[in-house]
C-alpha cells in the first residue's frame, strides 16, 4: 500500500508529550502533539487540528519546541479502525521550525 506523503505548515497547539512505548523491535520514543492549520474556504478562515505522532531519534528535535511556534511537518495520515471507531493520526517523518521571516514570505 502506497502512502500519500504530505507537507503541512501550522502552529503547535499545547505542549508536546513524549513517552516510551514497547514495540516488536523493543522500546521506542514517541512524541505526540497537535498542529493547527489555518486556511480559507469560501472566503472564511477555517482551522484544521491535526494530531501528530513522531517516532524514534527525531523526538529529540522537538523537545524545545513551544506552543504557538510555526512549524513545517512532512509525513502521512494513518487510519486505525477499532470496533466501530476510526482514529486518524498524522505520522511525522520530518519536522522543523519556520522562523517569522520565512512565514511572512509565504
C-alpha positions in Angstrom: 0.0 0.0 0.0 1.5 3.3 -1.1 1.1 6.3 1.3 0.5 9.8 0.1 3.2 12.0 1.6 2.0 15.5 2.6 3.6 18.8 3.6 1.7 20.9 6.2 2.6 24.2 7.8 0.9 25.3 11.0 1.2 26.3 14.6 1.8 24.0 17.5 -1.1 23.8 20.0 -0.5 22.9 23.6 2.5 21.0 24.9 4.4 18.2 23.2 4.1 15.0 25.2 6.9 12.5 25.0 6.9 8.9 26.2 8.5 5.5 25.5 6.4 2.7 24.0 7.1 -1.1 23.7 7.2 -2.3 20.1 8.2 -5.6 18.4 11.7 -4.1 17.9 12.0 -3.0 21.6 11.4 0.3 23.3 10.8 3.4 21.1 10.5 7.1 21.9 7.3 8.8 20.7 6.2 12.5 20.8 2.6 13.4 20.5 1.5 16.9 19.6 -1.2 18.9 17.7 -0.7 21.3 14.8 -3.4 23.7 13.7 -3.5 24.6 10.0 -5.5 27.7 9.1 -6.9 28.1 5.6 -9.5 30.0 3.6 -12.6 28.3 2.3 -15.4 30.2 0.7 -14.0 33.5 2.0 -13.9 32.2 5.6 -10.9 31.3 7.7 -11.1 27.6 8.8 -9.0 25.7 11.2 -8.0 22.1 11.0 -6.5 20.4 14.1 -4.0 17.6 13.2 -3.0 15.1 15.9 0.6 14.1 15.2 3.0 11.3 16.2 6.8 11.5 15.8 8.9 8.4 16.5 12.5 7.4 17.2 15.5 9.7 17.4 13.6 12.6 15.8 11.8 13.1 19.2 14.9 14.9 20.4 14.4 17.6 17.7 11.1 18.8 19.2 12.0 18.8 22.9 12.5 22.5 23.0 9.5 23.4 20.7 6.8 25.5 22.3 3.1 26.1 21.8 2.4 28.7 19.2 5.5 28.1 17.2 5.1 27.9 13.4 6.3 24.6 12.1 6.6 22.5 8.9 5.7 18.9 9.1 6.1 16.2 6.4 4.5 12.8 6.6 1.3 10.8 6.0 -2.1 10.2 7.5 -2.7 6.8 9.1 -6.2 5.4 10.0 -6.8 2.7 12.6 -10.2 1.2 12.9 -11.1 -0.1 16.4 -14.6 -1.7 16.6 -16.9 1.0 15.0 -14.5 3.9 15.5 -11.9 5.3 13.1 -8.9 7.1 14.5 -6.8 9.3 12.1 -3.3 10.4 13.0 -0.5 12.2 11.1 2.7 10.2 11.2 5.5 12.8 11.1 8.7 11.8 9.1 10.3 15.3 9.4 9.6 18.5 11.3 11.3 21.9 11.5 10.6 25.3 12.8 9.7 28.1 10.5 11.0 31.4 11.8 8.9 34.5 11.5 10.8 35.9 8.4 10.2 32.7 6.5 6.5 32.7 7.4 6.0 36.2 6.1 7.4 35.2 2.7 4.7 32.5 2.1 
